[in-house]
């Protein structure tokens, strides 16, 4: 995978970085940590400018996340209510919890988006509810850019410092991402087992 990403970054330059980061946030086949880490390595070698890498990667992240935000806005709260009524058991959601999430995004949407951008897997999934609960488009784009920017600075910076030691990035970021995904899956399974819907629902 390292060779594939390196090839795309080397051939596509900043456009390649932006495209990979956009695709990673739509359907994450390649970890963003690896993309930005390898792009940082290319910058460390002098083949790319580090600041341009960061800008390209962050713009790509925003574009990819906006796809899910747009999908969320098209789904809307009314359709979500119908979906929850039918599939809430497997989503471990009822209408009362949906309303809680709605309030969360209206009161703390900025900080939710910002910090979620730094959690593997969640950093992509958070865009969907942001759209469903009609978070301000301008606020979504601003805080997505800020959160993704911090994330990208960290991993491009690591790559820049590592130089040509590509395998060191994959060696420690890979297990971290895998661990987070395992924790999310385990948490979901346990929640499905113990979750009980609110019988009263939301008026």
C-alpha positions, -999 to +999 in steps of 0.1 A: +000+000+000+029+023+008+042+020-028+008+027-043+003+059-022+038+070-029+033+065-066+001+085-066+016+113-046+047+114-067+028+114-100-001+136-089+017+159-067-006+182-047-036+172-068-028+136-060-027+144-022-060+163-024-077+135-044-065+107-021-076+126+010-110+133-006-115+097-015-103+086+020-131+107+035-158+094+012-148+057+014-117+052+035-097+025+017-064+041+026-058+057+061-053+095+060-024+090+084-006+071+057-014+095+029-003+126+048+027+108+063+040+098+029+032+132+014+052+147+043+081+124+035+081+137-001+082+172+013+111+162+035+130+150+005+124+183-012+100+170-039+070+189-025+064+220-004+052+211+031+027+240+033+012+232-001+009+195+010-010+206+041-033+229+021-039+202-006-046+175+020-069+197+041-089+209+011-092+173+000-105+163+035-131+191+035-143+181+000-146+144+010-164+152+042-188+176+025-201+146+004-214+130+036-226+163+049-246+168+017-260+133+019-271+140+055-289+172+044-307+153+017-318+126+042-330+152+067-345+148+101-380+136+089-366+107+069-343+099+098-373+096+121-389+071+098-357+052+095-353+051+133-388+039+137-381+009+115-344+002+122-338+019+155-331-014+172-300-020+151-290+016+152-295+016+190-314+049+185-349+060+194-365+093+187-355+107+221-319+101+214-322+116+179-335+147+196-305+147+219-281+146+190-301+174+173-296+196+204-259+186+206-252+198+170-271+230+175-253+238+208-219+223+204-216+216+167-183+234+162-164+216+190-180+183+180-168+186+144-134+199+154-125+172+178-142+144+158-118+151+129-089+137+150-105+103+157-101+076+131-133+064+115-154+088+135-137+117+116-156+106+085-189+094+100-195+126+119-203+145+087-235+125+081-253+136+113-240+171+109-259+173+076-290+155+090-293+179+119-289+209+095-256+222+110-247+255+094-229+249+062-204+277+068-197+264+104-193+228+091-168+238+065-148+261+088-145+236+117-139+207+093-110+227+078-097+235+112-099+200+126-086+183+095-058+208+093-046+199+128-048+162+120-028+167+087-002+189+104+005+161+128+010+133+103+026+154+075+050+167+102+058+132+113+065+122+077+086+153+071+108+144+101+110+107+092+124+114+058+126+081+039+117+058+068+083+051+053+076+018+072+079+036+106+047+055+099+027+025+089+042+005+118+026+026+145-003+045+129-017+012+114-022-005+148-037+027+164-063+030+136-071-007+138-074-005+176-099+024+174-120+005+148-120-026+171-131-005+201-160+010+180-172-024+169-170-039+204-189-008+218-216-012+191-221-049+197-224-043+235-248-014+229-270-036+207-271-062+234-280-039+263-299-011+245-336-007+252-357+019+235-375+046+254-411+035+255-424+070+258-405+084+228-405+121+220-436+141+216 
